[in-house]
Amino acid sequence: MRPDTPAENVDHTAEAARLERTAGLYPEDAEALLLRAAAHLELSGDRPTATTLYDRLLSSPDGLENPHLVRALKASNLWEYGHEAEARAIIEGVRVAAPKDPAPWVIVAESLEHHDELEAAHDTFTEAVRRLLTDVPEPPYATHPLLFGRHRVRRMLGKSHDDWDALADTVHSLPITLDELHDPKRVWSLGSENPAELEAEILRLRAELGAYREALSRPFPVAVLHWPAGELSELLEAYPTLTSEYPTHEEHLATIETALRELSASGTPNLGIVTGTVPSYEAFAASELSSPGDATLLPQYATTLAARGRA
């Protein structure tokens, strides 16, 4: 989840510096931490320094989990402070690479849309939808912004509904229809003196806010914490008080299996595991102002990893 708090409420520059320091201490989490740092810098208005962080990630010798996402964010940021030609080149590179993750597609398409390149935005959304959703029985949650973005741009272009728009309507769950939310004439109603029109617009804005909150609180797996043998040995050597939780690695694996079976039998959906590392766990304990030897932190650590998409 990228920060979106207004600059007047958060010292984004200080938060970016803190995240950079933390990334230096825990290089295995550097990609996620530096992306958040870059987002804080964008919000503070320091877009050139944000670009420097994106370049730092892209030049990493160890490779990245999602280089296309970093490139898309870099392009979006560059365009915002006048580097249109470079941004366009990067966007085209992302499209040619055809990533399997929907997030880079969403970012580059919305960047084009934001700069009134509606036809190019429409083509990008459409290409992404075709690549990621053709012959897919149920669109994954992460692809919904592609369907909604494509629907929104098509409404602005005055295009008639097609099958992908119908699918967008199907996955849209709010009481206000997509056609109403994406109506290009809505902006006129904001200046209306007609109470009925203003009330209707308030309802639409509430629906959009509900969609935004739903996106931020999207479900993640109910995850059980798993330690590889080497990490568990290192953990217990450093924090022997946790031996009561993990007598042996074999028992640890058996406990995971038992927990997952019990959760499944109880009807709990969306199960998974998250794999812990000692440096990551120590960083989490520090963020909670607690000792890593405190066993009550373990389920919180698992939940945090799951929320970060590590399940």
C-alpha positions as CSV (number, residue, x, y, z in Angstrom):
1,M,0.0,0.0,0.0
2,R,1.5,3.3,-1.1
3,P,1.1,6.4,1.1
4,D,-1.6,8.9,0.2
5,T,-1.7,11.2,3.2
6,P,-1.5,14.9,2.4
7,A,1.8,16.6,2.9
8,E,0.4,19.0,5.6
9,N,-0.3,16.0,7.8
10,V,2.9,14.0,7.4
11,D,6.6,15.0,7.1
12,H,7.1,13.0,3.9
13,T,10.7,14.0,3.5
14,A,11.6,12.7,7.0
15,E,9.6,9.5,6.4
16,A,11.4,8.9,3.1
17,A,14.8,9.3,4.9
18,R,13.7,6.9,7.6
19,L,12.7,4.3,5.0
20,E,16.0,4.7,3.2
21,R,17.9,4.1,6.4
22,T,15.8,1.0,7.1
23,A,16.4,-0.3,3.6
24,G,20.1,-0.1,4.2
25,L,19.8,-2.2,7.3
26,Y,17.5,-4.8,5.7
27,P,18.5,-5.2,2.0
28,E,16.1,-8.2,1.6
29,D,13.2,-5.7,2.0
30,A,14.9,-2.8,0.1
31,E,12.6,-2.9,-2.9
32,A,9.4,-2.5,-0.9
33,L,10.9,0.1,1.4
34,L,12.5,2.2,-1.3
35,L,9.3,2.2,-3.3
36,R,7.5,3.6,-0.3
37,A,10.3,6.2,0.2
38,A,10.0,7.3,-3.4
39,A,6.2,7.7,-3.0
40,H,6.8,9.9,0.1
41,L,9.2,12.0,-1.9
42,E,6.6,12.4,-4.7
43,L,4.1,13.5,-2.2
44,S,6.6,16.0,-0.8
45,G,7.1,17.5,-4.2
46,D,10.7,16.2,-4.5
47,R,10.2,14.3,-7.7
48,P,13.8,14.4,-9.0
49,T,15.0,12.6,-5.8
50,A,12.2,10.1,-6.2
51,T,13.5,9.4,-9.7
52,T,16.9,8.9,-8.2
53,L,15.5,6.2,-5.9
54,Y,13.8,4.5,-8.8
55,D,17.1,4.5,-10.7
56,R,18.8,3.1,-7.7
57,L,16.4,0.2,-7.6
58,L,16.6,-0.5,-11.4
59,S,20.4,-0.6,-11.2
60,S,20.4,-3.1,-8.3
61,P,22.8,-6.0,-9.1
62,D,20.6,-8.5,-7.2
63,G,17.6,-7.9,-9.5
64,L,14.0,-6.9,-8.5
65,E,10.8,-8.8,-7.7
66,N,8.9,-6.5,-10.0
67,P,11.1,-4.3,-12.2
68,H,8.2,-3.4,-14.5
69,L,6.4,-1.8,-11.6
70,V,9.4,0.3,-10.7
71,R,9.7,1.4,-14.4
72,A,6.0,2.3,-14.5
73,L,6.3,4.4,-11.3
74,K,9.4,6.1,-12.6
75,A,7.6,7.0,-15.9
76,S,4.6,8.4,-14.1
77,N,6.8,10.4,-11.8
78,L,9.0,11.7,-14.7
79,W,6.0,13.0,-16.7
80,E,4.8,14.9,-13.6
81,Y,7.9,17.2,-13.7
82,G,8.4,17.7,-17.4
83,H,10.2,14.7,-18.7
84,E,7.5,13.7,-21.1
85,A,9.7,12.1,-23.8
86,E,11.5,9.9,-21.4
87,A,8.3,8.9,-19.7
88,R,6.7,8.0,-23.0
89,A,9.7,5.8,-23.9
90,I,9.5,3.9,-20.6
91,I,5.7,3.5,-20.9
92,E,6.2,2.0,-24.4
93,G,8.9,-0.3,-22.9
94,V,6.5,-1.5,-20.2
95,R,3.9,-2.3,-22.8
96,V,6.3,-4.2,-25.0
97,A,7.5,-6.2,-22.0
98,A,3.8,-7.2,-21.4
99,P,4.1,-7.9,-17.6
100,K,1.9,-10.5,-16.0
101,D,1.3,-8.3,-13.0
102,P,-1.6,-5.8,-13.6
103,A,-0.1,-3.0,-11.4
104,P,2.4,-1.7,-14.0
105,W,-0.3,-1.7,-16.7
106,V,-2.6,0.3,-14.4
107,I,0.0,2.9,-13.6
108,V,1.1,3.6,-17.2
109,A,-2.5,3.7,-18.5
110,E,-3.6,6.1,-15.7
111,S,-0.5,8.2,-16.4
112,L,-1.6,8.5,-20.0
113,E,-5.1,9.2,-19.0
114,H,-4.0,11.9,-16.5
115,H,-2.2,13.7,-19.3
116,D,-5.3,13.6,-21.6
117,E,-3.8,10.9,-23.8
118,L,-7.2,9.1,-23.8
119,E,-6.8,7.0,-27.0
120,A,-3.3,5.8,-25.8
121,A,-4.7,5.1,-22.3
122,H,-7.6,3.2,-23.9
123,D,-5.3,1.1,-26.0
124,T,-3.1,0.4,-23.0
125,F,-6.0,-0.7,-20.8
126,T,-7.4,-2.8,-23.6
127,E,-4.1,-4.5,-24.3
128,A,-3.7,-5.3,-20.6
129,V,-7.2,-6.7,-20.3
130,R,-6.8,-8.9,-23.4
131,R,-3.4,-10.3,-22.2
132,L,-4.4,-10.9,-18.6
133,L,-8.1,-11.8,-18.8
134,T,-8.7,-13.6,-22.0
135,D,-10.1,-17.1,-21.2
136,V,-10.0,-16.3,-17.5
137,P,-13.2,-17.5,-15.9
138,E,-13.1,-15.0,-12.9
139,P,-11.1,-11.8,-13.1
140,P,-8.7,-11.7,-10.1
141,Y,-9.2,-8.8,-7.7
142,A,-5.9,-7.1,-8.8
143,T,-7.2,-6.9,-12.4
144,H,-10.4,-5.0,-11.5
145,P,-8.7,-1.5,-11.8
146,L,-7.9,-2.4,-15.4
147,L,-11.5,-3.1,-16.2
148,F,-12.7,0.0,-14.4
149,G,-10.1,2.2,-15.9
150,R,-10.9,1.0,-19.4
151,H,-14.6,1.6,-18.8
152,R,-13.9,5.1,-17.5
153,V,-11.8,6.1,-20.5
154,R,-14.3,4.6,-23.0
155,R,-17.0,6.7,-21.4
156,M,-14.9,9.8,-21.8
157,L,-14.2,8.9,-25.5
158,G,-17.9,8.3,-26.0
159,K,-17.5,4.6,-27.0
160,S,-20.4,2.2,-26.8
161,H,-20.3,-0.7,-24.3
162,D,-18.5,-3.9,-25.3
163,D,-18.0,-7.3,-23.7
164,W,-15.2,-6.1,-21.5
165,D,-17.3,-3.2,-20.3
166,A,-20.0,-5.7,-19.4
167,L,-17.5,-7.7,-17.4
168,A,-16.5,-4.5,-15.6
169,D,-20.2,-4.0,-14.7
170,T,-20.3,-7.6,-13.4
171,V,-17.4,-7.2,-11.0
172,H,-18.4,-3.7,-9.9
173,S,-20.2,-4.2,-6.5
174,L,-21.2,-0.7,-5.4
175,P,-24.8,0.7,-5.5
176,I,-23.8,3.4,-8.0
177,T,-23.3,2.0,-11.5
178,L,-20.1,2.4,-13.4
179,D,-21.9,4.4,-16.1
180,E,-22.9,6.9,-13.4
181,L,-19.5,7.1,-11.8
182,H,-17.7,7.5,-15.1
183,D,-20.2,9.9,-16.7
184,P,-18.2,12.7,-18.3
185,K,-21.0,15.2,-17.6
186,R,-20.6,14.8,-13.8
187,V,-18.3,17.8,-13.6
188,W,-21.2,20.0,-14.7
189,S,-23.3,18.9,-11.8
190,L,-20.7,20.2,-9.3
191,G,-21.6,23.8,-10.3
192,S,-25.3,23.2,-10.4
193,E,-27.7,25.1,-8.2
194,N,-30.2,22.2,-8.4
195,P,-30.3,20.4,-5.0
196,A,-31.3,17.1,-6.6
197,E,-28.3,17.2,-8.9
198,L,-26.0,18.0,-6.1
199,E,-27.4,15.2,-3.9
200,A,-27.0,12.7,-6.7
201,E,-23.4,13.8,-7.1
202,I,-22.8,13.4,-3.3
203,L,-24.1,9.8,-3.6
204,R,-21.7,9.1,-6.5
205,L,-18.8,10.6,-4.6
206,R,-19.6,8.4,-1.5
207,A,-19.7,5.4,-3.8
208,E,-16.2,6.2,-5.2
209,L,-14.9,6.7,-1.7
210,G,-16.3,3.3,-0.8
211,A,-14.5,1.7,-3.7
212,Y,-11.3,3.4,-2.7
213,R,-11.6,2.2,0.9
214,E,-12.5,-1.3,-0.4
215,A,-9.3,-1.3,-2.5
216,L,-7.2,-0.3,0.5
217,S,-8.8,-3.0,2.7
218,R,-8.7,-5.8,0.1
219,P,-8.6,-9.3,1.7
220,F,-5.3,-11.1,2.0
221,P,-4.7,-14.7,2.9
222,V,-5.1,-16.0,6.5
223,A,-1.4,-17.0,6.7
224,V,0.5,-19.3,9.0
225,L,4.1,-18.4,9.7
226,H,6.7,-20.7,8.2
227,W,10.5,-20.8,9.0
228,P,12.9,-22.5,6.7
229,A,15.3,-24.8,8.6
230,G,18.3,-22.5,8.4
231,E,16.3,-19.4,9.4
232,L,14.7,-21.3,12.3
233,S,18.1,-22.4,13.6
234,E,19.4,-18.8,13.5
235,L,16.2,-17.6,15.2
236,L,16.4,-20.0,18.1
237,E,20.2,-19.4,18.5
238,A,19.5,-15.7,18.8
239,Y,16.3,-16.0,20.8
240,P,16.2,-19.2,22.8
241,T,13.0,-18.2,24.5
242,L,11.2,-19.2,21.3
243,T,12.2,-22.8,21.6
244,S,8.9,-23.5,23.4
245,E,7.2,-22.4,20.2
246,Y,9.5,-24.3,17.9
247,P,11.0,-27.4,19.6
248,T,12.2,-28.8,16.2
249,H,11.9,-27.9,12.6
250,E,9.9,-31.2,11.9
251,E,7.4,-30.3,14.6
252,H,7.2,-26.8,13.2
253,L,6.2,-28.2,9.8
254,A,3.7,-30.6,11.4
255,T,2.1,-27.7,13.4
256,I,1.7,-25.7,10.2
257,E,0.0,-28.5,8.4
258,T,-2.3,-29.2,11.4
259,A,-3.2,-25.5,11.7
260,L,-4.1,-25.2,8.0
261,R,-6.2,-28.4,8.1
262,E,-8.1,-27.1,11.1
263,L,-8.7,-23.7,9.5
264,S,-9.8,-25.4,6.3
265,A,-12.2,-27.7,8.1
266,S,-13.7,-24.7,9.9
267,G,-14.6,-23.1,6.6
268,T,-11.9,-20.4,6.7
269,P,-11.2,-19.4,3.0
270,N,-8.1,-18.0,1.4
271,L,-5.4,-19.9,3.4
272,G,-1.7,-19.6,2.9
273,I,1.7,-19.4,4.5
274,V,4.3,-16.7,4.8
275,T,8.0,-17.4,5.1
276,G,9.9,-15.5,7.8
277,T,13.5,-14.4,7.9
278,V,15.4,-13.4,11.0
279,P,16.4,-9.8,9.8
280,S,12.8,-9.1,8.6
281,Y,11.4,-10.4,11.9
282,E,13.9,-8.3,13.9
283,A,12.9,-5.2,11.9
284,F,9.3,-5.9,12.6
285,A,9.9,-6.3,16.3
286,A,11.8,-3.0,16.3
287,S,8.9,-1.3,14.6
288,E,6.6,-2.6,17.4
289,L,9.1,-1.5,20.1
290,S,9.3,-5.1,21.3
291,S,11.9,-7.9,21.7
292,P,12.1,-10.5,19.0
293,G,12.0,-13.1,21.8
294,D,8.4,-12.2,22.5
295,A,6.3,-15.0,21.1
296,T,3.2,-12.9,20.9
297,L,4.8,-11.0,18.0
298,L,4.8,-14.1,15.8
299,P,1.2,-14.0,14.6
300,Q,1.3,-10.2,14.1
301,Y,4.5,-10.7,12.0
302,A,2.7,-13.3,9.9
303,T,-0.3,-11.0,9.4
304,T,2.0,-8.1,8.4
305,L,3.8,-10.3,5.8
306,A,0.5,-11.4,4.4
307,A,-0.7,-7.8,4.1
308,R,2.4,-7.0,2.2
309,G,1.6,-9.6,-0.4
310,R,4.2,-12.1,0.8
311,A,1.8,-15.1,1.3
